[in-house]
């Protein structure tokens, strides 16, 4: 079913676009031409995401058209609408629909492997719903997290932030990954994860605390040394 890394990643990105509740995607061309507001070119979006992973990755409009047709063949129901010069907007009718083609992709599996799976980007652990406030480049953050499905999304145009809820496996590796993103990402929930991050940050602050030179005491012998 899944033949290579490029196809697997392309399907995952396409699936995310088709279930996006805010942005509307049309098949479009390879550039941002005619993108306005929340309406975006699907081919440009997918290629941008692919190249963020590997510069050699790219896809054509025909590939995406075939992918969409294959999704429909496997049970996807799309609500095609026409806007802005008769551009066909694509989106799942049921945004909660689980794409059977991605069951293997989400776990990075290949059909021809006996073991059935490749190493995950994040180690296994108890999966929890995590709420993240992202101040810049949501796409890059989600790629670093393994492109998890967005359960909820809200935007704060004034602050320029996006808040998303995703399910992630709790582990020390995840903590290190989030801390490595610096101020671009803030964990809002769960509180237990925030507390773990606080403790790690506090430990780092203690480790890298600037040491102030102790006040130099005048070297002076005891005036009464040996008298008593």
C-alpha positions, -999 to +999 in steps of 0.1 A: +000+000+000+026+025+011+056+023-012+081+048+001+088+077+025+076+103+000+043+087-006+037+081+031+045+117+041+025+131+011-006+112+023-002+123+058+001+160+048-029+157+023-050+141+050-043+169+074-052+195+048-085+178+039-096+178+075-085+214+083-115+231+098-102+266+091-081+268+059-097+259+026-075+242+000-080+242-038-059+220-061-041+251-075-006+253-089+029+251-076+030+287-063+010+309-040-009+324-069-044+334-061-041+325-024-062+348-003-072+348+033-078+312+045-078+299+009-046+282-001-031+262-030-030+225-021-001+217-043+020+246-030+012+237+007+021+200+003+053+208-015+063+233+011+058+207+038+076+180+019+107+202+013+108+211+049+116+175+056+138+168+025+147+192-002+145+164-028+109+157-020+082+172-042+050+162-059+030+172-090-006+182-094-014+149-110+000+130-080-023+149-057-053+144-079-046+106-080-041+107-042-075+124-037-092+099-060-076+070-041-087+084-008-123+086-022-120+050-035-111+039+001-141+056+016-133+093+020-163+116+013-154+151+002-175+182+001-164+199-031-174+235-033-166+262-058-153+297-048-132+325-062-133+319-099-147+284-097-118+269-077-128+236-063-124+236-025-117+202-010-125+190+025-138+158+043-175+158+049-167+142+083-136+157+097-133+129+123-132+102+096-102+079+100-084+073+068-076+035+066-047+043+043-030+061+071-032+034+097+002+022+085+015+057+078+008+070+113+030+043+127+055+045+100+049+009+088+057-007+055+039-037+039+070-055+030+086-056+065+080-085+087+085-064+118+059-040+105+073-008+118+102+016+116+115+035+147+092+062+158+103+098+160+093+098+197+096+068+221+065+050+232+049+062+263+014+070+278-004+091+252-020+123+265-038+152+249-014+181+249-023+217+244+004+239+228+005+276+222+027+282+191+041+317+184+056+310+150+056+284+122+030+259+133+038+236+104+075+233+114+065+226+151+041+198+141+067+183+118+092+181+146+065+164+167+059+138+141+029+155+124+003+145+150-034+150+141-048+183+154-078+176+176-086+213+182-072+246+169-078+282+177-060+314+167-052+347+184-047+371+156-038+400+180-011+380+197-001+362+165-003+327+181-020+295+173-032+271+200-036+234+191-044+202+209-027+170+198-021+136+213+016+128+221+034+100+239+048+113+272+085+108+276+118+125+285+125+128+247+093+148+243+103+172+271+137+177+255+121+183+221+097+209+234+125+227+254+146+227+223+119+249+206+125+276+231+099+304+233+082+293+201+061+267+220+044+269+253+027+239+269-007+249+283-019+214+293-017+189+309-005+206+341+016+175+350+036+181+317+040+218+325+053+209+360+079+185+345+091+212+322+093+237+351+114+213+371+137+207+342+141+244+335+147+251+372+175+224+372+190+240+341+189+275+358+207+261+388+233+244+366+240+275+345+235+301+373+261+328+370+285+324+398+293+357+416+328+359+429+328+358+467+339+389+484+376+388+490+385+389+526+417+407+536+444+382+544+455+391+579+470+370+606+455+367+641+470+395+662+467+374+693+479+342+676+500+322+702+493+346+730+465+326+745 
